[in-house]
Amino acid sequence: MEAALLGAFMVSACAFTVLLEHPGSPVRHAIPGGFARRSLMGLAMGSTAIAIIYSPWGKRSGAHINPATTLTFYRLGRVDGIDAALYATSQFVGALLGIGLMALVLPAPARHPAVNFAATLPGPGGAAVAFAAEAGITFLLLSVVLALTNAPRWNRYAGLAVGACVALFIAFEAPLSGMSMNPARTLASAAGAGRFDHLWIYFVAPPLGMLLAAEVRLRARGLHSVLCAKLHHENDRPCPFRCAYPVCGPNPFPKGVPRG
């Protein structure tokens, strides 16, 4: 499920990048402003993220679709080590398959330099700015996720908040780093485009930003305040994690007692 969900995200990213950035696209000619096109891209990818999180498979897997997210919840004690490794592996495989599909379906448009398989690269500010920006937005994203997913009253809105963050980050932050937040997403696009320069930024900064957000949460509220690793918990799907949520799908666990 995680592989398929991230694969779908990559297909969406490539397709919308072709639509909005390819020189032959009528949309590209109709909307010459870069910020306007980034805003539309943000709405498209934010909506994609929301659809994934609230999809049946997203509700079942937790909709991490990001190795940095899975690593952080492993650090927080809500994902077992073997599960974290398999999740991350599946996410990388899914992202690569998604890009591979676009290489078959839209080979020329996806490879065009204006599209580059939606590759994420540092902006004019260079690698240092891109690194700081990636760490900053992932810190903000995970802070929002932890604040909402661990509040039973607000948990159902976490997916909407994630989608809003994705939309805003693409519109405003993308010129700095390309707006990745996801090592698997960046590696897959880099493999398609053959652009592996600065790849280290997107393997180090996103996990660093999320782990910092996790440490802030732990120091401020304690480990007991992190209930589960699902992004959307208020549903009828069973939970695969070490869950301390008051109601855990059809397999409830006592509040405060981790699964496993």
C-alpha positions in Angstrom: 0.0 0.0 0.0 2.8 2.5 0.9 4.5 1.6 -2.4 1.4 2.2 -4.4 0.4 5.4 -2.6 3.8 7.0 -3.2 3.9 5.7 -6.7 0.6 7.5 -7.3 2.0 10.6 -5.8 4.9 10.5 -8.2 2.7 10.0 -11.2 0.6 13.0 -10.1 3.7 15.1 -9.6 5.1 14.3 -13.0 1.8 14.7 -14.8 1.0 18.1 -13.3 4.6 19.3 -13.9 4.2 18.4 -17.6 0.9 20.2 -17.7 2.1 23.4 -16.0 5.8 23.6 -17.0 6.3 21.9 -20.4 6.8 24.5 -23.1 4.3 22.7 -25.4 1.5 22.8 -22.8 -1.3 25.2 -23.5 -1.6 25.8 -19.7 2.0 26.9 -19.6 1.3 29.5 -22.3 -2.0 30.6 -20.7 -0.4 31.2 -17.3 3.0 32.8 -17.8 3.6 33.8 -14.1 5.8 31.4 -12.2 4.1 32.0 -8.9 0.7 31.4 -10.4 1.8 28.1 -11.8 3.5 27.1 -8.5 0.3 27.9 -6.7 -1.7 25.7 -9.1 0.9 23.0 -8.6 0.6 23.3 -4.9 -3.2 23.0 -5.0 -2.8 19.9 -7.3 -0.2 18.2 -5.1 -1.9 19.2 -1.8 -5.1 17.7 -3.1 -3.2 14.6 -4.1 -1.8 14.3 -0.6 -5.2 14.7 1.0 -6.7 12.1 -1.3 -3.9 9.6 -0.4 -4.3 10.2 3.3 -8.1 9.7 3.3 -8.1 6.9 0.8 -8.8 3.3 2.1 -5.2 2.3 1.7 -4.0 5.5 3.3 -6.2 4.9 6.3 -4.9 1.4 6.5 -1.1 2.0 6.1 -1.0 5.3 7.9 -0.1 7.2 4.7 3.5 8.0 5.6 4.6 7.8 2.0 8.0 9.2 3.2 11.0 7.4 4.7 11.7 10.4 6.8 8.2 10.2 8.4 8.6 6.5 9.1 12.0 7.0 10.6 10.7 9.7 12.9 7.8 7.6 14.2 10.3 4.8 14.7 12.3 7.2 16.8 9.1 8.0 18.7 8.6 4.3 19.5 5.4 3.9 17.5 6.8 1.8 14.6 8.7 -1.5 15.0 12.2 -1.7 13.5 11.3 -4.3 10.9 8.2 -2.5 10.0 10.1 0.8 9.6 12.6 -0.9 7.3 9.9 -2.5 5.2 7.9 0.7 5.0 11.0 2.7 3.8 12.0 0.0 1.3 8.4 0.0 -0.1 8.4 3.8 -0.3 11.6 3.9 -2.4 10.4 1.1 -4.6 7.0 2.7 -5.1 8.5 6.1 -6.0 10.8 4.5 -8.6 7.9 2.5 -10.1 5.8 5.7 -10.4 8.6 7.5 -12.2 9.2 4.4 -14.4 5.5 4.4 -15.3 5.7 8.1 -16.4 8.8 7.3 -18.4 6.7 4.8 -20.4 3.5 6.8 -20.6 5.0 10.3 -21.3 8.6 9.6 -22.2 9.5 12.8 -24.1 7.5 15.4 -22.1 8.6 13.9 -18.7 12.3 14.0 -19.8 12.1 17.6 -21.1 14.5 19.9 -19.2 11.6 22.0 -18.1 10.0 19.0 -16.4 12.9 16.6 -15.5 10.5 14.1 -14.0 9.6 16.7 -11.3 13.2 16.7 -10.0 13.9 18.6 -6.9 17.1 20.8 -7.1 18.5 23.7 -5.1 17.4 27.1 -6.3 19.6 30.2 -7.0 20.5 30.4 -3.3 22.6 27.2 -3.6 22.9 24.1 -1.5 23.1 25.8 1.9 19.8 27.6 1.4 18.2 24.5 0.0 19.3 22.4 3.0 18.1 25.0 5.5 14.8 25.3 3.7 14.2 21.6 3.5 15.0 21.1 7.2 12.7 24.0 8.0 9.6 22.9 6.1 10.0 19.3 7.3 10.2 20.6 10.9 7.0 22.6 10.4 5.2 19.7 8.7 6.0 17.1 11.4 5.2 19.6 14.1 1.7 20.1 12.6 1.3 16.3 12.2 2.2 15.6 15.8 0.0 18.4 17.1 -3.1 17.2 15.3 -2.7 13.4 15.1 -2.2 13.2 18.9 -5.3 15.2 19.7 -8.3 12.9 19.3 -10.6 15.9 18.8 -8.6 17.2 15.8 -7.1 14.0 14.4 -9.6 13.8 11.5 -8.3 17.1 10.2 -4.6 16.1 10.1 -4.8 15.1 6.4 -6.3 18.4 5.4 -3.5 20.3 7.3 -0.8 18.2 5.6 -2.4 19.0 2.2 -2.4 22.7 3.0 1.2 22.6 4.1 2.2 20.8 0.8 0.3 23.4 -1.2 1.8 26.4 0.6 5.4 25.0 0.6 5.2 24.4 -3.2 3.9 27.9 -3.8 6.4 29.7 -1.6 9.4 27.4 -0.8 9.9 25.5 -4.0 12.2 28.2 -5.5 14.6 27.5 -2.7 14.9 23.7 -2.8 12.4 22.4 -5.2 10.2 21.4 -2.2 10.9 17.7 -1.6 10.6 16.8 2.1 11.0 13.2 1.0 14.2 11.2 0.2 12.3 8.6 -1.8 10.5 11.2 -3.9 13.7 13.0 -4.8 15.7 9.8 -5.6 13.0 8.6 -8.0 12.9 11.9 -9.8 16.7 12.1 -9.9 16.8 8.6 -11.4 14.4 9.5 -14.1 16.1 12.8 -14.9 19.7 11.5 -14.4 20.3 14.4 -12.0 22.0 13.2 -8.9 23.8 16.4 -8.0 23.0 17.6 -4.4 21.1 14.4 -3.7 22.6 14.4 -0.2 20.6 17.5 0.8 17.3 15.6 0.4 18.6 12.5 2.2 19.8 14.5 5.2 17.7 17.6 5.6 14.2 16.1 5.7 15.0 13.4 8.3 16.9 16.0 10.3 14.0 18.5 10.3 11.4 15.8 11.3 13.6 14.3 14.0 14.2 17.8 15.5 10.4 18.3 15.5 10.1 15.0 17.3 12.6 16.0 19.9 10.8 19.2 20.6 7.6 17.3 21.1 9.3 14.8 23.4 10.9 17.5 25.5 7.7 19.6 25.7 5.1 16.9 26.1 6.9 13.6 26.8 6.8 10.3 24.9 3.4 9.4 26.3 1.9 12.3 24.3 2.7 10.5 21.0 -0.2 8.1 20.5 0.2 6.5 17.1 2.0 6.8 13.7 -1.1 7.0 11.6 -1.8 10.3 9.9 -5.6 9.6 10.0 -6.8 7.5 12.9 -10.5 8.2 13.1 -11.5 5.4 10.7 -12.5 1.7 10.8 -9.2 0.4 9.4 -7.0 -1.7 11.7 -3.8 -0.1 13.0 -0.5 -1.7 12.1 1.6 0.3 14.7 2.4 0.4 18.4 -0.8 2.2 19.1 -1.9 3.9 22.3 -4.9 5.6 20.7 -8.2 5.5 22.7 -9.9 3.6 19.8 -7.8 1.7 17.3 -10.0 0.7 14.5 -11.7 -2.7 14.9 -8.8 -3.9 17.1 -8.9 -1.5 20.1 -6.1 -1.3 22.6 -6.3 0.2 26.1 -5.3 3.8 26.1 -1.7 4.3 27.0 -0.8 0.6 26.4 1.4 0.3 23.2 0.6 -2.6 20.9 3.2 -5.3 20.8 
